[in-house]
Amino acid sequence: MVSSDEELLSLVRGSIGATNAVDVRTDVLREELAEAKAEISREVNERLTNGENLNFYQADAAEKALVSLMLIRGKAVLRGKRRNTPKRLGALRRHTFEDDDERFWRDELVRNLNRLNEMNDGN
């Protein structure tokens, strides 16, 4: 889906309507990306620590969750709501967003985290 950090940042900028660095600074998006990767990595590591393997669909879900998380964070930065947006995935799952796009991306994030956390059942 996304082959590099630069491609992901470009996708985020386009999706949130921030076409240049004046709208959202690149260094801020990179900081958000580092934090988002750490959050998704914790979810993946929890599975691996429990002796599970990630199947293709779970790995795909992890990548899609990262994209959704970055879209939420990017939109929050654009709207000046960065400080009001939860950083931890557990809090984000329950957070009520005012913006329709952020609600949609939160629901996508939750759906993909649920796919990621499904137990390996041989599928």
Secondary structure, 3 states (H helix, E strand, C coil): CCCCHHHHHHHHHHHHCCCCCCCCCHHHHHHHHHHHHHHHHHHHHHHHHCCCCCCHHHHHHHHHHHHHHHHHHHHHHHCCCHHHCCCCHHHHHHCCCCCHHHHHHHHHHHHHHHHHHCCCCCC
